[in-house]
Amino acid sequence: MNAEGKPMRSLYFRLWTNESTFTQKGGGTKISHVTVNGKSASFTVHETKLKVDLPSPLPDGRMADISLRFDTRIPQIAAPFGYQSGTSSLGVWYPVLAVYDKNTGWSLPPTTSFGEPYFSETANYDVTLHLPKKLVSIAAGTETRRTTSGKEQAVTYRAGRVRDFAVAISDDLAHESRRAGNAMVNVYYRRDYANRADKALDLASKSLKYYSKIYGQYPYHELDIVDAPLVAGTEFSTLTFINLDSTPDYLFDSVVPHEVAHQWWWVQVGSNQFKNPWLDESLATYSEWLFSGDSATRFPTPVKPSVPLGSPVSAFPDDNTYQQVVYLYGAQTYRALSEKIGKKTLLKGLKNYASKYRYRISTPEDLIRTLSKTAGKNLRPFFEAHGVRLQKNHH
């Protein structure tokens, strides 16, 4: 649907599998054919950008049916996109429609060696996987149908109002489940790490219930935690990859609630993760502190940011600086705000923010306006003093 107020002549998709990290290992996506409303359309691919030229301009308010035929190769690498230890972790395996903004046009940020460039609107997915019967599949949303024929199986998933559609496919993952409020929490794990699975299930179900209470009910039916050989954790809609093997204990207690918090800050309330990485990461880190009950005392030594908090990913010289500023200093900023306006007021403001921008894309101005309204005072100066650059006249 074109909702941009003017005719559109072309569309952009992101092919995140074409990041050099993946292509160097033999991964990537090739597009072979594109149709728009049943007619062949010309297209060009440049690294992670796919441009589709519409056969005729799409008027405002009209819909177009776009079909892409593509082939994605999975590299031997860890999540969010790769095959390792018997599991294919597919966080970013298909072409995603880029985000269009009336003021700035198509959002096509470059890829990054750290942080996450992924950025998308919410969408509804109806996906059928055709697989050998011996494989286990886990995907966003809920399984609605499964049929088998000989050695093959077809599994259908439906996911409504999600940012992305991640899939994990494995030949040997065990699982355990627990109900948390309205949702079922599932942990899928390599059998050697069953002891960690119990702990992950406990942390995930308790943090899901806690965030539902303070930020508003988790709106999906399931949350899947999938054991994958990556650094620590990476979040997608209703599905999170977490390393149950090598994540050290002290970090494990933080990683699980942090990734669950992203189901609010990124999945429900979307943001431009390249341009404003602090919007979701600082909040997910502070949420994890709140869940642990030590938000007033954790990391008591103030971080002195060498790069302003509100900077894009590209402004950070390395991953360590990025982590220190966006995660730690960002969470410390929320702690300082809690001391300034009161924890109760801050949580009420965040709940209002989650409610107002659920399934939408928010900006720093949206967050600060909502928190200011709840607190009854202008919080712009506070955030500006903490390194967040704001647009002058944002209505």
C-alpha positions in Angstrom: 0.0 0.0 0.0 1.4 3.4 -1.0 0.6 5.7 2.0 3.2 8.4 1.2 0.9 11.0 -0.4 2.5 10.9 -3.9 2.9 8.3 -6.7 5.8 5.9 -6.2 8.0 4.9 -9.2 10.3 2.4 -7.5 10.7 0.4 -4.3 13.7 -0.7 -2.3 14.3 -3.9 -0.4 17.2 -4.9 1.8 19.1 -8.1 1.2 20.9 -8.3 4.6 22.4 -11.7 3.6 24.6 -9.8 1.2 26.6 -8.2 4.0 30.3 -9.0 3.4 30.5 -11.0 6.7 28.2 -13.6 5.0 29.2 -13.3 1.3 32.9 -14.0 2.2 31.8 -17.3 3.6 29.7 -18.2 0.5 26.4 -16.9 1.8 24.1 -14.4 0.1 20.9 -13.8 -1.9 20.5 -13.8 -5.7 17.3 -12.4 -7.2 16.2 -14.1 -10.4 12.8 -12.6 -11.2 10.5 -9.8 -10.0 6.9 -9.2 -10.9 4.6 -6.3 -10.0 0.9 -7.1 -10.2 1.8 -10.1 -12.4 4.0 -8.2 -14.9 7.8 -8.6 -15.1 9.6 -5.7 -13.6 13.2 -4.6 -14.0 15.4 -4.5 -10.9 19.0 -3.8 -9.8 21.0 -5.2 -6.9 23.9 -3.3 -5.3 25.3 -5.2 -2.3 22.4 -5.2 0.3 20.1 -2.9 -1.8 17.5 -4.2 -4.2 15.8 -1.6 -6.3 12.5 -2.6 -8.1 11.3 -0.3 -10.8 7.5 -0.3 -11.0 6.1 -0.8 -14.5 3.9 2.2 -13.9 3.8 4.7 -11.0 1.8 3.5 -8.0 -0.8 6.1 -7.1 -1.2 7.2 -3.5 -3.5 4.9 -1.6 -3.2 2.0 -4.0 -1.7 -1.4 -3.5 0.8 -3.4 -5.5 1.4 -7.2 -5.4 5.1 -7.8 -5.7 6.6 -11.2 -6.1 10.3 -11.9 -5.8 12.0 -15.2 -6.8 15.3 -15.5 -5.0 17.9 -18.0 -3.9 19.6 -17.7 -0.6 22.8 -19.6 0.3 23.5 -20.2 4.0 27.2 -19.7 5.0 29.1 -21.7 7.6 29.0 -19.1 10.3 27.1 -18.4 13.5 23.7 -16.5 14.0 22.1 -14.3 13.0 22.5 -15.9 9.6 24.4 -19.2 9.1 24.8 -22.9 9.7 26.8 -24.3 12.6 26.6 -27.1 15.1 23.7 -28.8 13.3 21.5 -25.7 13.3 20.7 -23.1 10.6 20.0 -19.8 12.3 18.1 -17.7 9.8 17.5 -14.2 11.3 17.9 -12.2 8.0 17.4 -14.7 5.2 14.9 -13.0 2.8 14.4 -9.6 1.1 12.8 -7.1 3.5 11.0 -4.0 2.2 13.0 -0.9 3.2 11.4 1.9 5.3 10.2 5.0 3.5 10.0 8.3 5.3 8.1 11.3 3.7 10.8 13.7 4.8 14.0 11.8 4.2 13.0 9.2 1.6 14.2 5.6 1.6 16.2 4.5 4.7 19.2 2.6 3.3 21.8 2.7 5.9 25.1 0.9 5.3 26.0 -2.4 6.9 28.1 -2.3 10.0 30.7 -4.6 11.6 29.0 -4.1 15.0 25.6 -3.0 16.1 22.5 -3.8 14.0 21.6 -2.0 10.8 18.3 -3.8 10.5 15.2 -1.5 10.3 11.7 -2.5 9.1 8.0 -1.8 9.5 5.7 -4.3 11.0 4.0 -6.8 8.7 1.9 -10.0 8.7 3.6 -13.2 7.6 2.1 -16.4 6.3 5.1 -18.8 5.6 5.2 -22.5 4.7 8.5 -24.4 5.0 9.1 -27.6 3.0 11.6 -29.7 4.8 12.9 -33.2 5.3 10.8 -34.9 8.0 13.7 -35.5 10.4 14.4 -31.7 10.8 13.0 -29.5 13.6 11.8 -26.0 12.6 11.2 -23.0 14.9 9.9 -19.8 13.5 8.3 -16.4 14.3 4.6 -16.5 15.3 2.8 -19.7 15.7 2.6 -23.0 13.8 -0.8 -23.3 12.2 -0.5 -26.5 10.1 1.8 -29.4 9.6 1.5 -32.1 6.9 3.8 -35.0 6.1 4.3 -37.0 2.9 6.9 -39.7 2.7 10.2 -38.2 4.0 9.0 -34.6 3.6 7.0 -32.2 5.8 5.3 -28.9 5.2 5.0 -26.6 8.2 3.0 -23.3 8.1 3.5 -20.4 10.4 1.5 -17.2 10.9 2.9 -14.1 12.6 1.0 -10.9 12.8 2.4 -7.4 13.3 6.0 -8.4 13.6 9.2 -6.7 12.4 10.9 -9.7 10.9 10.4 -13.4 10.4 13.3 -15.4 11.8 13.6 -19.2 11.4 15.8 -21.9 13.0 16.1 -25.4 11.5 18.0 -28.2 13.2 18.5 -31.9 13.1 18.8 -32.2 16.9 17.3 -29.6 19.2 15.4 -30.7 22.3 12.9 -28.3 23.9 11.1 -27.4 27.1 8.2 -25.0 27.6 6.4 -22.9 30.2 3.4 -20.7 30.2 4.0 -17.1 31.1 0.8 -15.1 31.2 -0.9 -15.3 27.8 2.2 -16.7 26.1 4.1 -20.0 25.8 7.8 -19.6 26.3 9.9 -22.3 24.5 13.6 -23.0 24.9 15.2 -25.1 22.1 18.6 -26.4 23.1 21.5 -28.6 22.1 21.3 -31.6 24.4 24.7 -31.0 26.0 23.4 -27.8 27.5 20.2 -29.0 29.1 21.2 -27.5 32.5 21.4 -24.0 30.9 18.0 -24.6 29.2 16.3 -24.7 32.6 17.9 -21.5 33.6 17.1 -19.8 30.3 13.4 -20.9 30.6 13.2 -19.5 34.1 14.8 -16.2 33.2 12.8 -15.8 30.0 9.4 -16.6 31.5 9.9 -14.4 34.6 11.2 -11.4 32.6 8.4 -11.7 30.1 5.8 -11.6 32.9 7.6 -8.7 34.5 7.8 -6.6 31.4 4.2 -7.4 30.5 3.3 -5.9 33.9 5.4 -2.7 33.7 5.2 -2.0 29.9 2.0 -3.5 28.8 1.0 -7.1 27.9 3.2 -9.1 25.5 0.9 -9.2 22.5 2.1 -12.4 20.8 1.3 -16.1 21.6 4.8 -17.4 21.8 8.4 -16.5 22.7 11.1 -18.9 21.4 14.6 -18.9 22.8 16.9 -20.9 20.4 20.3 -22.1 21.4 22.8 -20.9 18.8 26.6 -20.6 18.6 27.0 -16.8 18.5 28.6 -14.2 20.8 25.8 -13.9 23.3 22.3 -13.0 22.0 20.5 -11.4 19.1 16.8 -10.5 19.0 14.1 -11.0 16.4 10.3 -10.9 16.6 9.0 -13.6 19.0 12.3 -15.5 18.5 15.8 -14.9 20.1 19.1 -16.6 19.5 21.1 -17.1 22.7 24.3 -19.1 23.2 23.6 -21.6 26.0 27.2 -23.0 25.7 29.8 -20.3 26.0 28.0 -17.3 27.5 29.6 -16.9 31.0 27.2 -17.1 34.0 27.5 -13.5 35.0 26.5 -12.5 31.4 23.9 -15.2 31.0 21.7 -13.7 33.7 21.8 -10.4 31.8 21.6 -11.6 28.2 18.3 -13.5 28.5 16.2 -10.6 30.1 18.0 -8.1 27.8 16.9 -10.0 24.7 13.3 -10.5 26.1 13.1 -6.7 26.7 13.8 -6.2 23.0 10.3 -7.7 22.4 9.1 -4.3 23.6 12.0 -2.1 22.5 12.5 -2.9 18.8 9.9 -5.5 18.0 6.8 -3.7 19.3 8.2 -0.1 19.4 10.3 0.1 16.2 13.2 2.4 15.7 16.0 3.1 13.2 18.7 0.9 14.8 21.5 2.4 12.6 20.6 6.1 13.2 19.4 5.8 16.8 20.9 2.6 18.3 20.4 4.0 21.8 16.6 4.1 21.4 16.3 0.3 21.8 19.6 -0.8 23.3 19.7 1.7 26.2 16.1 0.8 27.2 16.7 -3.0 26.8 19.7 -2.7 29.1 17.9 -0.5 31.7 15.0 -3.0 31.5 17.3 -5.8 32.3 18.6 -3.9 35.3 15.0 -3.3 36.5 14.2 -7.0 36.2 17.3 -7.9 38.2 16.2 -5.5 41.0 19.5 -3.7 41.0 18.8 -0.7 38.7 19.9 1.7 41.4 23.3 0.1 42.0 24.5 -1.8 38.9 27.5 -0.3 37.2 27.8 2.5 39.8 30.9 4.1 38.2 29.7 6.7 35.6 30.8 6.0 32.1 32.4 9.1 30.4 31.1 8.8 26.8 33.8 9.6 24.2 31.0 9.7 21.5 27.6 11.3 22.2 24.8 8.9 23.2 22.5 9.9 20.4 25.0 9.1 17.6 24.5 6.7 14.7 26.4 3.4 14.7 28.9 4.8 12.2 30.1 7.4 14.7 31.6 4.8 17.0 35.2 3.8 16.4 34.9 0.2 17.7 32.5 -2.3 19.3 33.8 -1.7 22.8 33.1 2.1 22.7 29.7 1.3 21.2 28.9 -1.1 24.1 30.1 1.3 26.7 28.1 4.3 25.5 24.9 2.8 24.0 24.4 0.1 26.5 26.0 1.1 29.8 25.9 4.9 29.6 22.5 4.8 28.0 21.1 2.7 31.0 22.9 5.0 33.4 21.1 7.9 31.8 17.7 6.2 32.5 18.9 5.7 36.1 19.7 9.4 36.4 16.3 10.2 34.9 14.6 7.8 37.5 16.4 9.8 40.2 15.2 13.1 38.7 11.5 12.3 38.1 11.0 9.2 40.3 11.0 5.6 39.2 7.2 5.3 39.3 6.8 8.3 36.9 9.5 7.0 34.6 7.9 3.5 34.4 4.5 5.1 33.7 6.1 7.2 31.0 7.7 4.1 29.4 4.4 2.3 29.5 2.6 5.2 27.8 5.4 5.3 25.2 5.1 1.5 24.5 1.3 1.9 24.2 1.4 4.9 21.9 4.1 3.6 19.5 3.3 -0.1 19.6 3.7 -1.5 16.0 4.9 1.9 14.8 8.4 3.5 14.4 9.4 6.0 17.0 12.1 8.7 17.1 14.0 10.2 20.0 11.6 13.1 19.8 8.6 10.8 20.3 10.2 9.2 23.3 11.1 12.4 25.0 7.8 14.1 24.2 5.9 11.1 25.8 8.2 11.0 28.9 7.9 14.8 29.3 4.1 14.7 29.1 4.0 12.0 31.8 6.4 13.8 34.1 4.8 17.2 33.6 8.1 18.8 32.8 10.2 19.4 29.7 12.9 16.7 29.6 14.6 17.9 26.4 17.4 19.7 28.3 18.0 16.5 30.4 18.5 14.3 27.3 20.4 17.0 25.4 22.8 17.2 28.4 23.3 13.4 28.1 24.3 13.6 24.5 21.0 13.2 22.5 20.8 15.6 19.6 17.1 16.5 18.9 15.5 18.0 15.9 14.5 21.7 16.5 10.8 21.8 15.5 9.4 18.3 15.7 5.7 18.1 16.0 
